[in-house]
Amino acid sequence: MSLSGALSNAMSGLVANARGTSVISSNIANALNEHYGRREVSLSTNATQTSGGVIVAQITRQSDPVLAHQKRVALAEQAAAFAHATFQGSLENLVGSIDTIGSLAQKLTGFEAALLSAASDPSSETRLRNVSYAAEDFASGLRKASTGLDRLRERADAGIAIAVDQMNAGLSELDRLNNQIMTAKHLGQDVLGLLDRRDAALDALAVHVPLHVVERDSGAISVFTAQGRTLLDEHAVRIGFTPSVTILPHMTAANGLLSGLTIDGKFLDLPGPALMQGGALEAQFHLRDTEAPDAQRRLDGIARDVIDRFGPAGPDATLGATDAGLFTDAGMPLSPGSEIGLAGRISLSLALTASTVEPWRWRAGINAPSPGDVGQSALLLALRDQVSATLSPGSSALGLAPRSLVDHVHRFASDIGADRIRTGNSAEAMTTRLEDLRQASAEKGVNTDRELQDLIQLEKSYAANARVVQVVDDMLSELLRI
């Protein structure tokens, strides 16, 4: 081999070493970047030189499409499970568990205890007023829970709006990246950084809906939901949604008072057969339109049962058939068909409030003409018995089986607690699965020990090539001296 050939080989080796060192440095710097695809340098013989040498044939980006798909599905499942768990935890905080101080069950127990205390000394105005305080506290607990459910629906509605904005932004970003990647590949430019950004955008989008990604020959991708709805194919779709500032119990998507979802102006039935099942977006719709309204119906059913038990057909014989009872619908008798939102309107009769000057009506009856015998406790005891009496509920939301008011409240709280545990366990399981997939992805990514070993090999190769250059230089110098 001639000296020029040896020098050319050594110089090509130095260039390849420099490129390899740059790639390894990039790998190590991005070792903790979840969306970074490890780069690997491929070398080949330089066929254009008679003396040989090496060239950098290509730099490849390592990726596992199957693992990436599984991780994106897990992202959607984990986000949905977390949304349900957060909702159930918030709902349990509103209603409280059976043994929690300040819970709805505890307030009912307080009302029952106040009636027993007043029955033991019906002449005591203090004890009668305590009954008023306890009754108002229980009614207030129902109203607070109902208002809290409205806030939870508003939070879900706001979550939908945020998800839609993020999805539109993500799809637009993917559309731009598609165009940039196709242009760069046509010009022979490096697209590896663009691919990293595209993976990050896909993962962010997958939180809201499970994705199926198809890569085209041009380098662009098409994005579909797991059920096959097109989100990006040549161009990105536009998702539409109108958020509501205030949500009341009677407002639903079915009656047009709450916004549904649209894609390019076409309405989608979500939750429903909209080909967008799974992920945080559907979960927020399910919370707003199904879970929260179901809880509201049970709460309204309890409020109706309270009004019915202590109304004209209850223990107070002084009430007429059209009179409001101990508990009212915003001061009025309960009207047929007005059960929706009743828990947010229930209130104690004005004649029995703690501020009344006639607390004896607890003892004698709401419409009693006079205080009567200060020692009579029959009505107070009858009211207390009505709390635990087994009666058929007037609301279909409470089922058909006769139950006591205590049983209705306890079952409601217990069901919420069970749902909170179930959804919490599901969220924890989904989080564990996602972390396992992330770990599997990391194991196929950058291994800093291996990168450092490759760097040592490059260092040795660099030293060898540099030594060849030095030897050639010495030989040329010697020839020039001759």
PyMOL commands that set and color helices and strands:
alter all, ss='L'
color gray80, all
select helices_A, chain A and resi 3-29+65-95+104-120+125-187+192-206+279-309+342-344+350-352+361-364+378-388+396-398+405-443+448-481
alter helices_A, ss='H'
color red, helices_A
select strands_A, chain A and resi 39-45+54-61+211-215+221-225+230-232+239-240+261-263+266-268+327-329+346-348
alter strands_A, ss='S'
color yellow, strands_A
deselect
rebuild
show_as cartoon
